[in-house]
Amino acid sequence: MQQNEPTRYVIPDGEGNDFEFAERLRYESPRSNKTYIFLEPIGADYDEAEEVDIFVYELDEYGDGDNDFNLVPIAEDDAETWDEIEEVFNTLEDELD
């Protein structure tokens, strides 16, 4: 069975440096009715890494296109959302392994 290539995004930082990410998954929360995107950094710096951080953002969708959204950081003190995201990620990662 052929797996689809993950969607890739280039995201600049505040200093104008571009970083490439692969979409790991999108999750629509039944609790908050918000959609979250899980992004994994890709590139030479990460190819040999044993562990790579996954970045999670809320999607603020503004159009009908697949890429018509803004990435909104999740508040660090939003423990309920972070707990939900961690549970979803761990569950899905277990299913993929």
N, C-alpha and C positions, 0 to 999 in steps of 0.2 A: 504494500500500500504506500503510495507516494504522499509525503507530507507537504503541505504548502509552506513556502518560505514565509517567515514572519515579516510583517510590515515594518519598514525601517523609517526612522525619523532623524533629522538633523536638527539639534537644538543648540542655539548659541547661549553662552553664559554672559554675564554682565560685562566681560572684558572683550567680547567679540570673538571668542574662540568657539568653534563649532565642535559638537560632540555627537556621535552617532549612537542611536539606540535601536533595539529591536523590541517590538511589542510582544510581551509574553502572554498577556491575556487582558480582556476587558471584563468587568464585573458590574452588573447592575444590582444595586442594593435594594432589596425589598423593604428594608427599614427606612432608608432615607430617600429612596427613589432617585438616587444619584448614580452616575456611571463613573467607574474608576478604571484607570489604565495602569498596567504594570509594565515598566520599561526596564530593559537590561542593557547596560552599556556594552558596545561592541567595538572591536578594533584591536590593533596590535598590543595595546597595553593590557587588554583583558583576555586575550586568547589563551595564555598560559596560566592565568590566575586560578588558584584552587577555589576561591570563593569570590563571588561578585555581588555587590549590592544591587538590589532591585529597587527602583524608584517608583513610587506610586503617586498618582495625581488624580484629582477629580477632573472630569471632562466637562467643560462649559461649552456645550454645543450651540452654534449660532447659525447653522445652515443645513442644507440637505446633503452636502457632499461628505464623503468618508473622512476628509481631513478638515472639515469646517468646525474646528473646536479650538479652545484655549486650554492650556494646562493650568490648573489651579492647585497650588500647594494645599495640603491638608493641615489644618492647625495642629501643632505639636501637642496641645493640651486636649485634643478631641479623643479621649481614651476609648470611648465607645466605638468610634469609627476605626481607629487603629486596631482594636481587638477584633472587630469584624473582618478587616482586611487581612490580618495575620491568620485568622482561622481559615478564610477562603483560600489564601495562598498555600498554606500548609496542606490543606485537603486536596487541592488541585495538583500540587507538586507530588504528593503521594500517589495519586492516580496516574501521573505521567511516568513515574519511575517504574 
